[in-house]
């Protein structure tokens, strides 16, 4: 783990850049990954200080590197200029604020610029919870599908109802109400856990998360497999949940099942980290563990069905630095179709199963 250096200002931590030579991504690909994440104000000019805080502030300077060509997860941290100082506002979540600070510090170090200017301030728990108060849906035991690829999973001609920072649409599948819910901003790490907790408060019966994971198993080709499971290592403890899919998804061709490990930042997944986890764990991402833990605490079902997007143990042409390549998009479109088929099949497979009933 990268050491966190205390800053003289109370509440601030200094983000120490990682050592690129020890990371699971090659130097060139790691730098490319950072370049598509770092706000343009940081790439274009130097600052006396850069402070990353929690805050969903779209009136600040929006990065010109925000993603385009899709409906959701397009917004990135914004920035406020205060003379020679820059305040970067990431959606409130402890993992996301730390992750983005590490991104900035590592980018600066890799481009030969001072990185000791970067600090971050973890948001308070109440601030994190309040950031999701705007999420307001009328749910009555509905299955809520959250995450990546929703514009392809939801009905093609469906109408998205927009709320502040999110959009949704509802469909009846096999006598079950299904809500597709997408966020404009990232729901990285612990934010995703709070999303599940909020959905349970609103009346969700089940939550399914569709996204992307990294494989820790050598030889598993990216964008060719789906991943599922019901257990994650979260902050050193194994957490299991009542799985929406049961054994159904894992029984399908092209789906791998295994233990998952939750990591707050891709920057922390170096070769030492990989050596500690590769023998026991199959997948890694920031959200699955917090979401499963939140579902367990709320007493609802949770399931994930993810595209394996990269492999930390074996270098392949496709990884997190080139996700927008046409070949990657084509392969993932096939996997999204498979995800839709499996979810629909799970809802229709057993008429007597409680999945067909509202909670």
N, C-alpha and C positions, 0 to 999 in steps of 0.2 A: 504494500500500500504506500502511496505517496505521502510523505509527512506533511502535516498541516502546520505551518509556521504562524505563531501568534502575532497579531498586529497590535501596536500600541493603543489603537482606538478600541474601546470596549465594544464587544459584539462582533468584531471583524476577525476573519481568519485570512491569512495569506495563502494564496493558491500556488504551491510549488509545481513547476512544470515537470512532467514525467520525463524519463530518459528514453528517447525514441529507440535506441539500440536494443532495449529490452522488451519492446512491445511486440505483440503478436502480429501486428500489421507491419509491413516493410516501411522503411523511411519515406519513400516516395508516396505510397498509398496513404500513410498516416497524414502526411502534409496535405494531400489532396482532400482527405476527409475533413480536416480542419478548415481548409480554405472555403469549403462550401457551407461552413457553419458560422464562421466568425463575421461579426457585423462589419459592414464596409467602412465605417468610421475608424475602426481599429486597423483594418488593413491599409487604409489610405494615409493615415497620419499617426504621429506619436502623441502620447498623453502623459502628463505628470503622474496621474493616477487613474486606475480603472477599477471601479467598485461594482460588483454584481450583487443585486438585491432581488427580493421577491416583489413582483408588481405586474399586474396585467394592464399595461398602459399603451394603448394604440395611438394616443395623441403625441407621443414622443417620436423620435426619428426612427422610421421603419427601415430595416436593412434591405438593400437592393438585391440581396441574395436569398430572399424568401422564396420558397418553392412555388412553382406555378404548374398549371396543367392538371390540377386535381382539386377536389372539393374541400378536403379536410387536411389537418396537420400542415397547414401552409404558413402559419405565423411563427416568427422567431423572436427572440428577445429584442426589445427596442432600446434606444439610448437617449439620454439627456445630456446636453453639453453644459458644463459649468466652468467657463473659462478654459483652463488647461486640464480640467478634470472631467472624466466621463463616468456617468452612472448608467449601468446596463440593467434593464428590468426584465427579468425572466418570470414566467408564470410561477406563482408562489408554491414552492415545494423544496424541501431540503435537498433532495437528490438532484433536482434540476439546477438549482442555483450553484451547487458544488460542481456539477458536471460542466456547466457552461463556463465557470471560472477556470477550471482545469483546461478546457478547450482553448480559452484565450491565452492563458499563461504558456501553454505548450506551443501554441502557434507563434507567439512572440519569440520564445526561445529558439524555435526551429528556424526562424527567419532572421536570427542574429540581432534581436532587439531586446531591451531590458524587460524581464518578466517579473521582477520584484515589485512592480507597480500594481499588480493585480491582487485585489482582496475580494472577499465575499462575505456577506452577512446572512447566515441562515435565517429564514423567516420563522416567526413564532407559530406555534400550532394553531392558535386562533385565527391568525392571518391566513394560514393555509386552508382551514375549514371555511372561512368566510368567502374565499375566492370562488367556491363552488356553490354558494347560496343562490346564485343566479340560475343554476340548473333547476328547472321546474317543469316536471312532466306529471300528467295524471296516469298513474300506473296501478293496475289491479292484478297482480300476479303475472304480469307480462314477462316474456323473455326479451331482454334487451341485448342487442348485439352491438358491441362497441369496437372501435379501432380502425384498422387499416383496410383499404379496398372496399369501403362501404358503397361507393358509387357504382361498383360492379356487382356487389352482393344484393343490394336493394333493387326493387322493381325498376326497370329501365325508364318507365314512364311515370314513376311515382313523383309526388310533389313533396319537396323538403320544406318543413315548417321551421323557420329560423328563430332562434333565441340569441341572447347575448353571448357570443363565442361558441355557439353550437347550432346544430340543425338536426331534425329528426323526421322520420316518417313511420307510419304504422301499417302493418299488413296482417291479415289472418292466414295462418298456415296450419292446416290440419286441426281446425277448431282451437287454435292457440293464437293469442295476440302476440305478434312479434314487432318490436320497436327497433329500428336501425338508428343509432345515435352516433353522430360524428362531431368532433371538436375542431375548431379552427386552429387552436393553439395545441401545443404538445401536452400530453398527460403523462409525462415522464416519471418513472419511479413511484415515490409515495403519493404523488398526485393521483395516479391511477387507482391506488387503494382507496383514496377519499372519494373518487368517482363511484366506486362500488358501494361504499357506505352510504353515500347520498342517494343512489338509486334504490337501495334497500329501504331507506327512510321514505322514499316516494312511493313504495309499493311494488317494486320489482320482485318477481318470483325467482328468476334465473338471470345470470349475466354471462354472456359468452364474449370473450375477447379474441379478436382476429388481428394478428400482427406478424412480426418477424422475430426470429430468434437466431442466435449464433449456435453452431454445433461445436461441441467439445470432443467429438469422436472423429479420429482421423479417417479420411476416405469418404466422408459424407458430402456429396457434391451440393453446392448451393443452388437454390431455385429449382430443385428436382424433387424435393421431399417436403412433407408436412410434419409438424411436431405436435404432440399432445402429451398430457400427463395430469397427475393430481397432487403432486408434492413438489415443494420448492424449499431450498435452503435460504432462509431470510435472516440476515444478521447473525449467522452462526447457529440457528435453530431450524430444524425441519418442521415445515407446516404443511399439513394435508387438508383437503377440503372435500365436500360432497360434490363429486364431479358430474356436471351436466351430461357429459358424453358417456360416462361409465366405461365399458369396454368397447363401445360401438365404433368410435372413430379409429381406435388403434387396430381394429380388425380389418381395416381397408388397406388395399395395396397402396404403397407410396406414402404411408403414414408411419412415423417412428414414435415410439413412446418411451419415456425415461424420466429420470430425476432432473429437476431444473434447479439452477442456482441463480439468485437475484443479485445483480451487481448495480451499484448506484451510478457507475460511469464506465463507458467503454475505455476511457483513458487508463483506468486502473487494472484492466485485463491484460497484464503483461505475461511474459513467459513463466515467471515464478508463480503467478496466480494460476495460470493454466496447469502447471505441474501439480499444484495442490488440489485441483478439482477434476482433472480429466479422467481419473480412474473411477470416480463414483458418480459423476454427473454427465448428462447428455447435452443439456441446453443451457443457454444463458440469455437473459435480457433484464431490463430494469423493472418491469411492471408486473409480471405474472405473480411473483411471490406476494407483494403487497395486496394485489387484488384478491388472490385466494385467501389470504389471512383476513381481509375485510369481510369477504363473503362468509367465511366460517364464523366470525364473530357475530355477523348479522343473522345467521341461520338461513341463508339462501344458498342455492346451487351456483357453482361457477365452473366454467370450462374454457379452455383455450385450444385453438386450432391455428397454428402459425406456419408461415412459410419459413423454411430454413434458408436464411439470406446470406450467410457467410460461415466460414469454418475457421476457427481459431487455431486448430491443430494441423491443418493442411492448407497450403496456399493454392488457391484456385484463381482463375482470371476474374471471377465475379466476387466482389466483397462490398463493404460499406462505402467505399470511395467512388464507385461507379454504378450506383443503383439506378441511375436515369438512362443507362444505355438501352438501346432499342431491343437487343437480344434478351436482356434481363426482364424488361417489361413484357416481352412476348412470353417468356417462360412463366412469369408470375401470373399472367392472365389465365393460363391453363390451370394453375394451382388454385386460383380464386374460383374457377368453375367447380373444381373438385371440392373446395370448402363449402360452396353453396349446396352441392349435392349431398354432402355428408350431414350438414345441419338440417336440411329438409328431410332427409332420410331418418334422422334421429327423432324428429317430431312425428313422423308417420309410421315408424317401425312397429310400435306396440300400442294399439288403441287402449289397452288396460293400464298402461304405465302412467304414473302420476304426472308425467310431463304434459299430458293432455288436459290437465286440470288446472284451474287457477288456484293460487294459494291464498 
